[in-house]
Amino acid sequence: MNALVRGMGAADLADLARAKALLESPGLAMQLSHLVGAPVEYLLARKLPGGASALVNRAARRAVEAGYRAAAGTMREGAVGARASNRMHKLAVAGTGAVGGFFGLAGLLVELPITTATMLRSIADIARSEGESPGHEGTRLACIEVLALGGRRHDDDAAEAGYFASRAALAQQVTAASRYVASSLGSGAAPTVVRAINAIASRFSVPVTQKALAQAAPLIGAASGAALNLVFISHFQAMARGHFIVRRLERAHGPALVRSLYAQA
């Protein structure tokens, strides 16, 4: 009742509860471990062989860079508020996963930029469905910011802190980058944009590594690269939906109120 008095109606409160449920959903490592039949501790404790970890980290960064550059051209279709086409994007990444999974880690390095670009197109589609302007540079940055949202860890009891802490950790870089791209009349990546991409790519490399470990698990015969990619994109679609619901409510009611009610939901 107090929330209603303060200006947030029942429908928005329900949306906020939905967003929290999505953003608190099990982390990607747990979801992948269920798929391949290996304990989550197994995936988290394993290490990629030799220089594979560095290769995966570089691939994650290049994927975020490519997605950022492509975002401007892929976020202008459709009307703001129209329903997102989640199924179409899932089918697309299932295809890339099937091809990439056949070639193991080498396939992942080739497949990841394509999968990431498709995921970002899906994230942009979700942003548009939640009222974001597809051509706005703030939306473009908010979309790649989703790649830094890993969801609840299996040992994390502070999911609210995790979501808002992730946003706070990126806020300075993303805000600076947003100001640059909004005011710049030239071309090329400013240091502020590079720093934002680096910060997001650093966090995105964690779920990418988890995906690579799942593909290398001994029991991976029970799941195909297509199935792994479906889990991968479904996770980030859920993070995107929760993230852009929160952003929509923040535009309507202010960040302070939304965060306070999120903690109470």
Backbone as CSV, one residue per row, in Angstrom:
resi,resn,N_x,N_y,N_z,CA_x,CA_y,CA_z,C_x,C_y,C_z
1,MET,0.828,-1.208,0.000,0.000,0.000,0.000,0.860,1.256,0.000
2,ASN,1.933,1.233,0.814,2.841,2.373,0.854,3.428,2.666,-0.523
3,ALA,3.758,1.588,-1.273,4.304,1.777,-2.609,3.280,2.426,-3.530
4,LEU,1.999,2.021,-3.375,0.962,2.606,-4.207,0.810,4.088,-3.901
5,VAL,0.873,4.447,-2.599,0.759,5.837,-2.203,1.898,6.656,-2.795
6,ARG,3.083,6.033,-2.867,4.265,6.732,-3.363,4.289,6.817,-4.892
7,GLY,3.311,6.240,-5.541,3.188,6.493,-6.961,3.413,5.310,-7.886
8,MET,3.668,4.107,-7.381,3.833,2.956,-8.248,2.609,2.058,-8.123
9,GLY,1.929,1.856,-9.239,0.711,1.074,-9.228,0.958,-0.420,-9.205
10,ALA,-0.148,-1.169,-9.099,-0.053,-2.619,-8.977,0.605,-3.263,-10.193
11,ALA,0.309,-2.741,-11.396,0.881,-3.331,-12.612,2.399,-3.160,-12.634
12,ASP,2.871,-1.977,-12.258,4.309,-1.742,-12.238,4.993,-2.558,-11.146
13,LEU,4.322,-2.708,-10.013,4.884,-3.547,-8.951,5.020,-4.994,-9.417
14,ALA,4.032,-5.466,-10.173,4.102,-6.825,-10.708,5.244,-6.948,-11.703
15,ASP,5.435,-5.923,-12.528,6.550,-5.938,-13.470,7.889,-5.951,-12.736
16,LEU,7.987,-5.191,-11.654,9.226,-5.152,-10.885,9.517,-6.510,-10.259
17,ALA,8.474,-7.165,-9.750,8.660,-8.501,-9.186,9.119,-9.485,-10.266
18,ARG,8.567,-9.331,-11.463,8.986,-10.189,-12.575,10.450,-9.944,-12.936
19,ALA,10.836,-8.669,-12.972,12.219,-8.333,-13.284,13.167,-8.935,-12.265
20,LYS,12.811,-8.853,-11.001,13.681,-9.396,-9.964,13.801,-10.908,-10.098
21,ALA,12.678,-11.565,-10.404,12.726,-13.024,-10.580,13.655,-13.400,-11.729
22,LEU,13.620,-12.640,-12.813,14.492,-12.914,-13.957,15.958,-12.657,-13.607
23,LEU,16.225,-11.535,-12.964,17.602,-11.156,-12.657,18.200,-12.012,-11.548
24,GLU,17.348,-12.676,-10.769,17.816,-13.584,-9.729,17.822,-15.033,-10.197
25,SER,17.511,-15.264,-11.452,17.491,-16.640,-11.961,18.874,-17.250,-11.825
26,PRO,18.961,-18.582,-11.764,20.264,-19.225,-11.582,21.282,-18.765,-12.614
27,GLY,22.531,-18.621,-12.181,23.592,-18.194,-13.076,23.815,-19.174,-14.203
28,LEU,24.531,-18.734,-15.218,24.735,-19.546,-16.410,25.461,-20.845,-16.106
29,ALA,26.444,-20.828,-15.194,27.186,-22.044,-14.875,26.255,-23.133,-14.363
30,MET,25.297,-22.746,-13.510,24.355,-23.726,-12.978,23.463,-24.281,-14.087
31,GLN,23.009,-23.411,-14.980,22.144,-23.865,-16.067,22.887,-24.815,-17.003
32,LEU,24.131,-24.480,-17.329,24.926,-25.342,-18.203,25.240,-26.671,-17.531
33,SER,25.495,-26.622,-16.222,25.807,-27.867,-15.516,24.611,-28.812,-15.520
34,HIS,23.421,-28.270,-15.424,22.218,-29.099,-15.507,22.096,-29.733,-16.891
35,LEU,22.456,-28.966,-17.914,22.328,-29.465,-19.280,23.296,-30.607,-19.554
36,VAL,24.552,-30.450,-19.125,25.567,-31.460,-19.450,25.664,-32.547,-18.395
37,GLY,24.904,-32.408,-17.294,24.917,-33.443,-16.273,26.139,-33.431,-15.381
38,ALA,26.831,-32.294,-15.300,28.006,-32.179,-14.437,27.696,-31.212,-13.304
39,PRO,28.194,-31.459,-12.093,27.949,-30.533,-10.982,28.488,-29.146,-11.301
40,VAL,27.818,-28.111,-10.764,28.256,-26.749,-11.031,29.669,-26.523,-10.519
41,GLU,30.021,-27.177,-9.412,31.371,-27.023,-8.867,32.414,-27.525,-9.854
42,TYR,32.050,-28.530,-10.646,32.968,-29.081,-11.642,33.292,-28.032,-12.700
43,LEU,32.239,-27.352,-13.180,32.456,-26.336,-14.204,33.233,-25.139,-13.662
44,LEU,32.933,-24.762,-12.412,33.583,-23.591,-11.840,35.027,-23.870,-11.453
45,ALA,35.334,-25.124,-11.131,36.681,-25.457,-10.658,37.637,-25.777,-11.803
46,ARG,37.106,-26.189,-12.958,37.977,-26.582,-14.059,38.652,-25.384,-14.710
47,LYS,39.757,-25.617,-15.334,40.486,-24.574,-16.059,40.622,-24.990,-17.516
48,LEU,40.609,-24.017,-18.389,40.849,-24.311,-19.796,42.325,-24.636,-19.992
49,PRO,42.655,-25.530,-20.902,44.047,-25.933,-21.094,44.919,-24.844,-21.707
50,GLY,46.167,-24.802,-21.271,47.177,-23.955,-21.893,46.735,-22.527,-22.110
51,GLY,46.937,-22.049,-23.322,46.573,-20.668,-23.650,45.138,-20.507,-24.091
52,ALA,44.326,-21.542,-23.895,42.936,-21.467,-24.350,42.169,-20.367,-23.627
53,SER,42.470,-20.171,-22.345,41.769,-19.146,-21.573,42.010,-17.756,-22.174
54,ALA,43.256,-17.468,-22.548,43.564,-16.171,-23.156,42.851,-16.023,-24.494
55,LEU,42.769,-17.124,-25.254,42.068,-17.081,-26.533,40.594,-16.777,-26.341
56,VAL,39.990,-17.403,-25.334,38.575,-17.180,-25.060,38.337,-15.742,-24.613
57,ASN,39.234,-15.210,-23.770,39.098,-13.829,-23.312,39.179,-12.850,-24.482
58,ARG,40.130,-13.096,-25.391,40.254,-12.220,-26.558,39.026,-12.336,-27.456
59,ALA,38.534,-13.554,-27.600,37.343,-13.763,-28.433,36.139,-13.042,-27.836
60,ALA,36.019,-13.060,-26.507,34.908,-12.374,-25.853,34.983,-10.872,-26.095
61,ARG,36.195,-10.310,-25.987,36.350,-8.876,-26.204,36.022,-8.508,-27.650
62,ARG,36.535,-9.293,-28.595,36.261,-9.000,-30.002,34.776,-9.131,-30.306
63,ALA,34.123,-10.075,-29.641,32.690,-10.256,-29.865,31.910,-9.043,-29.375
64,VAL,32.298,-8.501,-28.211,31.627,-7.305,-27.687,31.900,-6.113,-28.599
65,GLU,33.147,-5.972,-29.060,33.496,-4.876,-29.973,32.666,-4.945,-31.254
66,ALA,32.607,-6.150,-31.826,31.857,-6.322,-33.080,30.376,-6.049,-32.857
67,GLY,29.859,-6.511,-31.725,28.455,-6.276,-31.416,28.151,-4.807,-31.231
68,TYR,29.062,-4.092,-30.592,28.870,-2.651,-30.387,28.838,-1.927,-31.730
69,ARG,29.776,-2.280,-32.614,29.817,-1.616,-33.927,28.579,-1.940,-34.755
70,ALA,28.094,-3.178,-34.643,26.943,-3.601,-35.455,25.621,-3.109,-34.887
71,ALA,25.628,-2.740,-33.609,24.365,-2.416,-32.949,23.597,-1.300,-33.657
72,ALA,24.319,-0.279,-34.106,23.638,0.861,-34.737,22.826,0.429,-35.949
73,GLY,23.306,-0.561,-36.687,22.620,-0.994,-37.896,21.531,-2.007,-37.645
74,THR,21.524,-2.634,-36.453,20.548,-3.692,-36.195,19.456,-3.267,-35.229
75,MET,19.501,-2.039,-34.743,18.545,-1.612,-33.728,17.557,-0.582,-34.252
76,ARG,17.388,-0.515,-35.558,16.509,0.514,-36.105,15.231,-0.058,-36.712
77,GLU,15.057,-1.353,-36.616,13.890,-1.974,-37.223,12.764,-2.126,-36.210
78,GLY,11.543,-1.994,-36.678,10.397,-2.266,-35.824,9.987,-1.059,-34.994
79,ALA,8.736,-1.084,-34.502,8.196,0.018,-33.723,8.504,-0.167,-32.241
80,VAL,8.764,0.944,-31.561,8.992,0.896,-30.124,7.749,0.336,-29.444
81,GLY,7.968,-0.634,-28.552,6.865,-1.273,-27.847,6.353,-2.541,-28.503
82,ALA,6.779,-2.834,-29.744,6.338,-4.061,-30.413,6.940,-5.283,-29.729
83,ARG,6.276,-6.384,-29.832,6.717,-7.613,-29.165,8.054,-8.100,-29.729
84,ALA,8.934,-8.569,-28.828,10.254,-9.054,-29.242,10.150,-10.446,-29.860
85,SER,11.051,-10.724,-30.812,11.054,-12.014,-31.516,12.114,-12.940,-30.921
86,ASN,11.885,-13.385,-29.684,12.879,-14.220,-29.010,13.117,-15.546,-29.731
87,ARG,12.051,-16.161,-30.222,12.187,-17.485,-30.838,13.049,-17.445,-32.090
88,MET,12.896,-16.414,-32.903,13.675,-16.294,-34.127,15.172,-16.236,-33.809
89,HIS,15.533,-15.457,-32.794,16.941,-15.333,-32.430,17.475,-16.627,-31.821
90,LYS,16.639,-17.338,-31.097,17.068,-18.627,-30.539,17.374,-19.628,-31.650
91,LEU,16.537,-19.653,-32.663,16.779,-20.558,-33.786,18.088,-20.226,-34.485
92,ALA,18.388,-18.933,-34.591,19.616,-18.514,-35.266,20.850,-18.975,-34.509
93,VAL,20.874,-18.800,-33.182,22.065,-19.197,-32.429,22.148,-20.710,-32.271
94,ALA,21.013,-21.391,-32.350,21.067,-22.857,-32.322,21.831,-23.358,-33.543
95,GLY,21.626,-22.701,-34.664,22.347,-23.084,-35.878,23.835,-22.833,-35.766
96,THR,24.232,-21.667,-35.249,25.661,-21.391,-35.102,26.288,-22.312,-34.074
97,GLY,25.525,-22.656,-33.029,26.049,-23.556,-32.000,26.275,-24.952,-32.532
98,ALA,25.377,-25.406,-33.401,25.534,-26.745,-33.969,26.807,-26.836,-34.801
99,VAL,27.100,-25.786,-35.560,28.309,-25.773,-36.380,29.549,-25.625,-35.510
100,GLY,29.511,-24.667,-34.575,30.663,-24.433,-33.716,30.976,-25.615,-32.821
101,GLY,29.947,-26.272,-32.294,30.166,-27.408,-31.401,30.877,-28.555,-32.080
102,PHE,30.704,-28.675,-33.379,31.333,-29.763,-34.125,32.855,-29.636,-34.108
103,PHE,33.367,-28.398,-34.019,34.807,-28.165,-34.078,35.427,-27.843,-32.718
104,GLY,34.662,-28.015,-31.633,35.204,-27.826,-30.300,35.595,-26.384,-30.028
105,LEU,36.717,-26.184,-29.298,37.154,-24.848,-28.913,37.434,-23.978,-30.132
106,ALA,38.045,-24.552,-31.155,38.324,-23.780,-32.369,37.017,-23.270,-32.979
107,GLY,35.998,-24.099,-32.937,34.697,-23.681,-33.458,34.087,-22.573,-32.623
108,LEU,34.298,-22.643,-31.301,33.770,-21.609,-30.417,34.345,-20.243,-30.773
109,LEU,35.647,-20.191,-31.055,36.293,-18.919,-31.356,35.742,-18.287,-32.629
110,VAL,35.333,-19.126,-33.579,34.744,-18.616,-34.825,33.268,-18.291,-34.625
111,GLU,32.601,-19.139,-33.877,31.150,-19.013,-33.702,30.760,-17.879,-32.758
112,LEU,31.593,-17.594,-31.742,31.223,-16.651,-30.688,30.836,-15.267,-31.202
113,PRO,31.609,-14.635,-32.107,31.193,-13.305,-32.586,29.826,-13.319,-33.266
114,ILE,29.532,-14.381,-34.011,28.234,-14.470,-34.691,27.127,-14.648,-33.663
115,THR,27.351,-15.540,-32.698,26.364,-15.771,-31.650,26.132,-14.507,-30.832
116,THR,27.222,-13.808,-30.486,27.101,-12.591,-29.680,26.346,-11.509,-30.436
117,ALA,26.640,-11.349,-31.719,25.931,-10.345,-32.524,24.441,-10.667,-32.587
118,THR,24.111,-11.943,-32.720,22.703,-12.348,-32.753,22.044,-12.104,-31.407
119,MET,22.765,-12.418,-30.327,22.227,-12.168,-28.991,21.977,-10.680,-28.777
120,LEU,22.907,-9.838,-29.239,22.738,-8.403,-29.071,21.558,-7.883,-29.888
121,ARG,21.321,-8.493,-31.047,20.130,-8.120,-31.831,18.871,-8.476,-31.056
122,SER,18.896,-9.636,-30.388,17.755,-10.047,-29.574,17.589,-9.128,-28.369
123,ILE,18.706,-8.765,-27.731,18.667,-7.857,-26.590,18.099,-6.502,-27.013
124,ALA,18.520,-6.015,-28.191,17.992,-4.747,-28.713,16.498,-4.850,-28.980
125,ASP,16.067,-5.994,-29.460,14.651,-6.233,-29.728,13.850,-6.159,-28.423
126,ILE,14.395,-6.735,-27.365,13.745,-6.699,-26.055,13.716,-5.268,-25.519
127,ALA,14.839,-4.549,-25.702,14.882,-3.147,-25.262,13.784,-2.336,-25.939
128,ARG,13.629,-2.540,-27.250,12.600,-1.821,-28.005,11.208,-2.163,-27.489
129,SER,10.996,-3.445,-27.143,9.681,-3.859,-26.655,9.355,-3.260,-25.291
130,GLU,10.403,-2.831,-24.555,10.194,-2.191,-23.249,10.242,-0.671,-23.341
131,GLY,10.103,-0.131,-24.568,9.958,1.297,-24.738,11.227,2.074,-25.005
132,GLU,12.360,1.369,-25.215,13.615,2.064,-25.514,13.628,2.471,-26.989
133,SER,14.219,3.618,-27.266,14.333,4.084,-28.644,15.486,3.366,-29.334
134,PRO,15.223,2.613,-30.400,16.272,1.818,-31.049,17.461,2.631,-31.539
135,GLY,17.238,3.872,-31.942,18.333,4.676,-32.473,19.100,5.462,-31.432
136,HIS,18.709,5.372,-30.168,19.340,6.153,-29.119,20.650,5.502,-28.683
137,GLU,21.711,6.320,-28.567,23.011,5.762,-28.207,23.005,5.171,-26.804
138,GLY,22.165,5.726,-25.915,22.059,5.158,-24.575,21.511,3.747,-24.602
139,THR,20.584,3.490,-25.508,20.043,2.138,-25.665,21.107,1.192,-26.183
140,ARG,21.878,1.658,-27.120,22.958,0.846,-27.691,23.940,0.391,-26.609
141,LEU,24.332,1.323,-25.735,25.247,0.977,-24.652,24.566,0.098,-23.605
142,ALA,23.287,0.358,-23.339,22.559,-0.461,-22.373,22.448,-1.900,-22.845
143,CYS,22.399,-2.085,-24.155,22.308,-3.444,-24.704,23.593,-4.237,-24.459
144,ILE,24.748,-3.623,-24.727,25.977,-4.380,-24.479,26.230,-4.519,-22.980
145,GLU,25.640,-3.620,-22.172,25.760,-3.722,-20.723,25.129,-5.021,-20.220
146,VAL,24.098,-5.510,-20.910,23.434,-6.757,-20.516,24.429,-7.922,-20.494
147,LEU,25.438,-7.880,-21.378,26.416,-8.962,-21.439,27.229,-9.070,-20.158
148,ALA,27.201,-8.019,-19.321,27.936,-8.047,-18.054,27.081,-8.571,-16.906
149,LEU,25.811,-8.885,-17.188,24.912,-9.359,-16.140,24.891,-10.875,-16.145
150,GLY,25.507,-11.463,-15.160,25.636,-12.915,-15.148,24.523,-13.659,-14.454
151,GLY,23.638,-12.937,-13.756,22.613,-13.636,-13.004,23.134,-14.075,-11.654
152,ARG,22.273,-14.696,-10.860,22.635,-15.100,-9.506,23.619,-16.250,-9.526
153,ARG,24.692,-16.138,-8.747,25.626,-17.243,-8.589,25.013,-18.275,-7.669
154,HIS,25.513,-19.536,-7.745,24.932,-20.597,-6.918,25.194,-20.368,-5.443
155,ASP,26.189,-19.524,-5.096,26.518,-19.265,-3.704,26.173,-17.836,-3.288
156,ASP,25.347,-17.161,-4.074,25.058,-15.754,-3.828,23.672,-15.599,-3.240
157,ASP,23.597,-15.082,-2.012,22.312,-14.835,-1.368,21.880,-13.385,-1.495
158,ALA,22.731,-12.554,-2.114,22.435,-11.126,-2.228,22.234,-10.759,-3.683
159,ALA,21.165,-11.292,-4.277,20.944,-11.094,-5.710,20.696,-9.630,-6.040
160,GLU,19.962,-8.936,-5.164,19.691,-7.518,-5.425,20.993,-6.746,-5.507
161,ALA,21.879,-7.008,-4.534,23.165,-6.326,-4.531,23.958,-6.680,-5.780
162,GLY,23.865,-7.932,-6.219,24.614,-8.354,-7.390,24.199,-7.604,-8.641
163,TYR,22.898,-7.439,-8.886,22.430,-6.753,-10.086,22.811,-5.279,-10.055
164,PHE,22.476,-4.596,-8.972,22.770,-3.174,-8.917,24.258,-2.902,-8.738
165,ALA,24.978,-3.817,-8.109,26.425,-3.653,-7.998,27.074,-3.763,-9.373
166,SER,26.569,-4.665,-10.206,27.102,-4.799,-11.567,26.875,-3.516,-12.352
167,ARG,25.695,-2.951,-12.236,25.408,-1.695,-12.931,26.278,-0.555,-12.399
168,ALA,26.440,-0.515,-11.080,27.242,0.549,-10.487,28.701,0.450,-10.915
169,ALA,29.198,-0.785,-11.023,30.591,-0.980,-11.407,30.855,-0.492,-12.819
170,LEU,29.835,-0.548,-13.663,29.982,-0.130,-15.065,29.518,1.300,-15.309
171,ALA,28.854,1.887,-14.307,28.171,3.157,-14.530,29.107,4.253,-15.009
172,GLN,30.269,4.377,-14.388,31.177,5.463,-14.753,31.633,5.347,-16.199
173,GLN,32.050,4.114,-16.593,32.524,3.928,-17.971,31.396,4.103,-18.976
174,VAL,30.217,3.527,-18.674,29.096,3.594,-19.614,28.586,5.022,-19.747
175,THR,28.508,5.737,-18.622,28.041,7.124,-18.681,28.998,7.987,-19.497
176,ALA,30.304,7.818,-19.269,31.297,8.588,-20.022,31.222,8.260,-21.506
177,ALA,31.066,6.975,-21.829,30.967,6.566,-23.225,29.707,7.129,-23.868
178,SER,28.610,7.116,-23.108,27.348,7.637,-23.629,27.459,9.124,-23.948
179,ARG,28.126,9.867,-23.078,28.308,11.298,-23.326,29.162,11.529,-24.559
180,TYR,30.180,10.682,-24.739,31.058,10.858,-25.898,30.303,10.625,-27.206
181,VAL,29.617,9.460,-27.297,28.966,9.130,-28.562,27.813,10.073,-28.860
182,ALA,27.252,10.697,-27.827,26.155,11.638,-28.046,26.658,12.977,-28.563
183,SER,27.908,13.332,-28.232,28.412,14.650,-28.598,29.428,14.634,-29.727
184,SER,30.004,13.453,-30.027,31.087,13.397,-31.000,30.563,13.542,-32.415
185,LEU,31.279,14.342,-33.213,30.939,14.497,-34.620,31.915,13.752,-35.505
186,GLY,32.952,13.159,-34.872,33.964,12.438,-35.634,33.698,10.954,-35.637
187,SER,34.721,10.201,-36.054,34.601,8.746,-36.091,35.713,8.148,-35.259
188,GLY,35.633,6.842,-35.053,36.657,6.174,-34.265,36.206,6.011,-32.833
189,ALA,36.877,5.131,-32.101,36.502,4.825,-30.733,37.280,5.712,-29.775
190,ALA,36.563,6.464,-28.953,37.205,7.287,-27.932,37.697,6.384,-26.819
191,PRO,38.672,6.858,-26.028,39.131,6.062,-24.879,38.001,5.699,-23.927
192,THR,37.001,6.591,-23.783,35.885,6.291,-22.881,35.074,5.106,-23.385
193,VAL,34.871,5.033,-24.696,34.137,3.910,-25.275,34.945,2.621,-25.134
194,VAL,36.241,2.714,-25.386,37.112,1.541,-25.261,37.086,1.018,-23.836
195,ARG,37.126,1.928,-22.857,37.106,1.487,-21.457,35.790,0.800,-21.119
196,ALA,34.681,1.318,-21.628,33.384,0.690,-21.370,33.335,-0.705,-21.985
197,ILE,33.818,-0.833,-23.222,33.835,-2.136,-23.888,34.730,-3.112,-23.144
198,ASN,35.893,-2.641,-22.692,36.811,-3.506,-21.950,36.182,-4.004,-20.651
199,ALA,35.486,-3.108,-19.942,34.866,-3.487,-18.678,33.773,-4.531,-18.893
200,ILE,32.967,-4.326,-19.928,31.889,-5.276,-20.225,32.457,-6.595,-20.717
201,ALA,33.473,-6.529,-21.600,34.074,-7.755,-22.130,34.719,-8.578,-21.024
202,SER,35.305,-7.910,-20.040,35.928,-8.627,-18.931,34.905,-9.463,-18.180
203,ARG,33.722,-8.918,-17.988,32.659,-9.668,-17.303,32.031,-10.712,-18.224
204,PHE,31.907,-10.372,-19.503,31.309,-11.310,-20.457,32.194,-12.536,-20.650
205,SER,33.499,-12.403,-20.471,34.400,-13.542,-20.652,34.131,-14.647,-19.638
206,VAL,33.533,-14.304,-18.491,33.236,-15.319,-17.476,32.189,-16.319,-17.981
207,PRO,30.993,-15.877,-18.429,30.046,-16.852,-18.976,30.544,-17.527,-20.252
208,VAL,31.354,-16.815,-21.045,31.906,-17.451,-22.246,32.830,-18.603,-21.855
209,THR,33.642,-18.392,-20.833,34.514,-19.468,-20.345,33.688,-20.628,-19.822
210,GLN,32.613,-20.338,-19.110,31.734,-21.390,-18.605,31.136,-22.194,-19.762
211,LYS,30.780,-21.503,-20.820,30.250,-22.181,-22.010,31.316,-23.084,-22.623
212,ALA,32.553,-22.582,-22.707,33.647,-23.375,-23.267,33.906,-24.614,-22.425
213,LEU,33.847,-24.466,-21.098,34.069,-25.607,-20.211,32.948,-26.626,-20.349
214,ALA,31.716,-26.142,-20.509,30.593,-27.067,-20.689,30.748,-27.865,-21.974
215,GLN,31.228,-27.208,-23.030,31.427,-27.913,-24.294,32.529,-28.965,-24.192
216,ALA,33.473,-28.743,-23.250,34.583,-29.679,-23.094,34.321,-30.733,-22.022
217,ALA,33.155,-30.660,-21.362,32.856,-31.614,-20.296,32.765,-33.032,-20.852
218,PRO,33.204,-34.038,-20.071,33.171,-35.424,-20.543,31.786,-35.913,-20.935
219,LEU,30.765,-35.354,-20.314,29.404,-35.820,-20.571,28.695,-34.987,-21.630
220,ILE,29.465,-34.203,-22.387,28.849,-33.313,-23.351,28.116,-34.063,-24.449
221,GLY,28.352,-35.357,-24.581,27.637,-36.128,-25.578,26.141,-36.070,-25.394
222,ALA,25.695,-35.751,-24.171,24.265,-35.664,-23.886,23.666,-34.362,-24.409
223,ALA,24.498,-33.445,-24.827,23.984,-32.163,-25.308,24.787,-31.702,-26.509
224,SER,24.147,-31.045,-27.426,24.826,-30.554,-28.628,25.210,-29.097,-28.468
225,GLY,26.029,-28.610,-29.385,26.360,-27.197,-29.389,25.118,-26.337,-29.542
226,ALA,24.136,-26.834,-30.265,22.890,-26.086,-30.435,22.182,-25.909,-29.099
227,ALA,22.122,-26.978,-28.297,21.461,-26.908,-26.994,22.197,-25.961,-26.056
228,LEU,23.533,-25.996,-26.095,24.319,-25.080,-25.269,24.035,-23.632,-25.639
229,ASN,23.938,-23.360,-26.925,23.667,-21.988,-27.352,22.257,-21.540,-26.988
230,LEU,21.318,-22.469,-26.970,19.964,-22.114,-26.551,19.941,-21.701,-25.083
231,VAL,20.699,-22.419,-24.246,20.804,-22.032,-22.838,21.480,-20.664,-22.731
232,PHE,22.530,-20.474,-23.525,23.308,-19.239,-23.506,22.437,-18.032,-23.848
233,ILE,21.716,-18.088,-24.965,20.905,-16.937,-25.362,19.689,-16.778,-24.453
234,SER,19.115,-17.884,-23.993,17.958,-17.781,-23.096,18.334,-17.049,-21.819
235,HIS,19.541,-17.328,-21.317,20.018,-16.651,-20.118,20.100,-15.141,-20.341
236,PHE,20.704,-14.726,-21.446,20.874,-13.298,-21.677,19.572,-12.623,-22.096
237,GLN,18.651,-13.358,-22.710,17.331,-12.796,-22.977,16.604,-12.508,-21.663
238,ALA,16.746,-13.410,-20.687,16.123,-13.181,-19.378,16.756,-11.986,-18.682
239,MET,18.098,-11.897,-18.732,18.769,-10.743,-18.137,18.325,-9.444,-18.817
240,ALA,18.191,-9.485,-20.141,17.779,-8.288,-20.881,16.366,-7.868,-20.497
241,ARG,15.449,-8.835,-20.420,14.073,-8.490,-20.069,14.022,-7.853,-18.685
242,GLY,14.691,-8.459,-17.707,14.702,-7.886,-16.364,15.336,-6.505,-16.343
243,HIS,16.469,-6.371,-17.036,17.218,-5.109,-17.071,16.389,-3.984,-17.673
244,PHE,15.720,-4.254,-18.784,14.983,-3.180,-19.449,13.626,-2.914,-18.802
245,ILE,13.090,-3.882,-18.069,11.913,-3.581,-17.238,12.312,-2.599,-16.143
246,VAL,13.448,-2.871,-15.493,13.926,-1.975,-14.443,14.175,-0.577,-15.007
247,ARG,14.810,-0.494,-16.176,15.071,0.814,-16.787,13.762,1.541,-17.123
248,ARG,12.769,0.808,-17.608,11.475,1.445,-17.914,10.837,2.004,-16.648
249,LEU,10.878,1.232,-15.563,10.298,1.700,-14.304,11.098,2.860,-13.718
250,GLU,12.417,2.844,-13.923,13.241,3.963,-13.449,12.891,5.255,-14.186
251,ARG,12.605,5.135,-15.486,12.212,6.330,-16.237,10.889,6.890,-15.724
252,ALA,10.006,5.987,-15.297,8.683,6.421,-14.859,8.658,6.889,-13.409
253,HIS,9.448,6.249,-12.547,9.325,6.494,-11.103,10.611,6.963,-10.424
254,GLY,11.726,6.951,-11.156,12.992,7.368,-10.552,13.786,6.179,-10.037
255,PRO,15.108,6.200,-10.203,15.952,5.065,-9.795,15.890,4.753,-8.307
256,ALA,15.818,5.766,-7.458,15.856,5.523,-6.016,14.657,4.701,-5.551
257,LEU,13.465,5.074,-6.003,12.259,4.347,-5.600,12.288,2.923,-6.134
258,VAL,12.678,2.772,-7.394,12.697,1.434,-7.995,13.665,0.519,-7.246
259,ARG,14.852,1.013,-6.941,15.818,0.179,-6.232,15.311,-0.184,-4.837
260,SER,14.694,0.748,-4.151,14.167,0.480,-2.823,13.089,-0.593,-2.846
261,LEU,12.157,-0.489,-3.822,11.083,-1.464,-3.917,11.581,-2.799,-4.437
262,TYR,12.613,-2.762,-5.275,13.230,-4.006,-5.763,13.758,-4.813,-4.587
263,ALA,14.404,-4.136,-3.645,14.958,-4.818,-2.471,13.861,-5.417,-1.609
264,GLN,12.675,-4.810,-1.632,11.567,-5.286,-0.795,10.708,-6.332,-1.496
265,ALA,10.847,-6.463,-2.796,9.945,-7.326,-3.577,10.022,-8.762,-3.086
